[in-house]
Amino acid sequence: MSTLTSDDAVAVPRPTVEPPAPWDFPPAGTHDLPNGLRLLTYDVPGQYVLSVRLGVPVPLDSEPRDREGVGTIMARTLDEGTEHHTAEEFQSLLERKGIGYGAGVSDSGLSIDLDVVKGTLEPALDLLRQVLTEPAFPAVEVARHVRSRLAEIEHERSVGAARAMLAFVDTFYADDERISRPTGGSAATVGAVTRDDVVAHHGAHVTASGSTIVVAGDLDGLDVPALVEAALGGWRSGPARGRHVERTTRYAADRAHIVLVDRPGAVQSDFVVGAPGPDRSAPGGWAPYPALAFVLGGSPTARVDAVLREEKGYTYGARSVFRPRRGGGSFLTYGSVRADVTAESVGLLVDILEGASGGFTDEEVRMGVDFISKTAPGRYATADAIADEAVSMALDGRTTEFTTSNLHDLATVTSERVDAAWARFASGAGIGTGSRGAGWTIVVVGDASAHAEQVEALGLGPVTVVRD
């Protein structure tokens, strides 16, 4: 028997790694029911836990001003019993069928989520029908959820990051904009909510017209349109409406200043720095903006963390993001830093952000583009991620064809396009108009006695101290 020696080895050429092919979001089947409900189906072979998502375009400002938060209470009590089942019986039915259920309200509308084993889709849809068409809203359960929400409000105000965001939206948006106030309402408005308010809100707004239901997963052998029509075809149509909430975002005339929320003795300071941003219909395309946010504050290697975390050691991390709404949006950078470096960190952060006007390198833009575009197949590999994206797009007045086209466009984004996107954003927000800090809304939650003078000395604009 012979043995091979190094002289006998055959040189094997190194394989060539080709760039991945463009990726498309899975195609949707579309079925419109006579009552105005739209069904979107996504067949994902091998995923036997189906994800069902329902989006109802109920605008937040449909809530009475003195009952804000009623939509949140309604969403949380939909499954607390129906005409034919007590709250305990309904929960037992969900458990017996292995159905995961959730509901909530956002700026885009009411969302209901079901995750269900393929074989029990039909009974799951019937339970969905019950919460939509015949919820009982027991007074005792409404009162319990009101108490829970009041406790939640207290908790939100005690957590620095949440308190910073509350102060930010209050400062950033015009006073008569519903988004300037908490989605779930304030203590005064939630405390006034009664069962009658919940019943009235449900009856007026939770209707089929303009709503979208998404079913994603392994649909082989299922007639999903027939199952959905059998369960929800009798859902009341209600007044005609679009599948998304039309709006124009209005910002406070005096939004560009610093708010310091006093937190005596705080050992860290939480911050939000933001300005008006684009929506997905932005001139020049939406694709450059996620890449731009990634380069500035989307990873530990981004510009913000490179200084505040890696070089200075002031933070565990800060993040930047463009948040589009149906009309307009915002650009935010948020995080927390050690208390003793609060003022210095705010100054450094503003300088980093405003330094973006100097342009971006091809290398950093390519890193951002590659990360977002090449991780997309993994991000949307599961039925729940597909369903979440589909209902989110529907509530924004779009389809997942936008997701595909935007990813294709993203692959073509260059540093020149990112520079142009920043220039458009900065011009619209009034950033870089001559004075350092111009155009930014800055909120800091920390010890005012320790930081107020130092923050004011930064020269970034007037400082307002808020004491809870």
Stockholm file with secondary structure:
# STOCKHOLM 1.0

chainA/1-468         MSTLTSDDAVAVPRPTVEPPAPWDFPPAGTHDLPNGLRLLTYDVPGQYVLSVRLGVPVPLDSEPRDREGVGTIMARTLDEGTEHHTAEEFQSLLERKGIGYGAGVSDSGLSIDLDVVKGTLEPALDLLRQVLTEPAFPAVEVARHVRSRLAEIEHERSVGAARAMLAFVDTFYADDERISRPTGGSAATVGAVTRDDVVAHHGAHVTASGSTIVVAGDLDGLDVPALVEAALGGWRSGPARGRHVERTTRYAADRAHIVLVDRPGAVQSDFVVGAPGPDRSAPGGWAPYPALAFVLGGSPTARVDAVLREEKGYTYGARSVFRPRRGGGSFLTYGSVRADVTAESVGLLVDILEGASGGFTDEEVRMGVDFISKTAPGRYATADAIADEAVSMALDGRTTEFTTSNLHDLATVTSERVDAAWARFASGAGIGTGSRGAGWTIVVVGDASAHAEQVEALGLGPVTVVRD
#=GR chainA/1-468 SS CCCCCGGGCCCCCCCCCCCCCCCCCCCCEEEECTTSCEEEEEECTTCCEEEEEEEECCCGGGSCGGGTTHHHHHHHHTTSCBSSSCHHHHHHHHHHTTCEEEEEEETTEEEEEEEEEGGGHHHHHHHHHHHHHCBCCCHHHHHHHHHHHHHHHHHHHHSHHHHHHHHHHHHHBCTTCGGGSCTTCCHHHHTTCCHHHHHHHHHHHCCSTTCEEEEEECCTTCCHHHHHHHHHTTSCCCSCCCSSCCCCCCBCTTCSSEEEEECTTCSEEEEEEEEEECCTTCTTCSTHHHHHHHHHHSSTTSHHHIIIIIISCCCSCEEEEEEECSSCEEEEEEEEEEGGGHHHHHHHHHHHHHGGGGCCCHHHHHHHHHHHHHTHHHHTCSHHHHHHHHHHHHHTTCCHHHHHHHHHHHTTCCHHHHHHHHHHHHHHHTTTSSSTTTTCEEEEEECHHHHHHHHHHTCSSCEEEECC
#=GC SS_cons         CCCCCGGGCCCCCCCCCCCCCCCCCCCCEEEECTTSCEEEEEECTTCCEEEEEEEECCCGGGSCGGGTTHHHHHHHHTTSCBSSSCHHHHHHHHHHTTCEEEEEEETTEEEEEEEEEGGGHHHHHHHHHHHHHCBCCCHHHHHHHHHHHHHHHHHHHHSHHHHHHHHHHHHHBCTTCGGGSCTTCCHHHHTTCCHHHHHHHHHHHCCSTTCEEEEEECCTTCCHHHHHHHHHTTSCCCSCCCSSCCCCCCBCTTCSSEEEEECTTCSEEEEEEEEEECCTTCTTCSTHHHHHHHHHHSSTTSHHHIIIIIISCCCSCEEEEEEECSSCEEEEEEEEEEGGGHHHHHHHHHHHHHGGGGCCCHHHHHHHHHHHHHTHHHHTCSHHHHHHHHHHHHHTTCCHHHHHHHHHHHTTCCHHHHHHHHHHHHHHHTTTSSSTTTTCEEEEEECHHHHHHHHHHTCSSCEEEECC
//
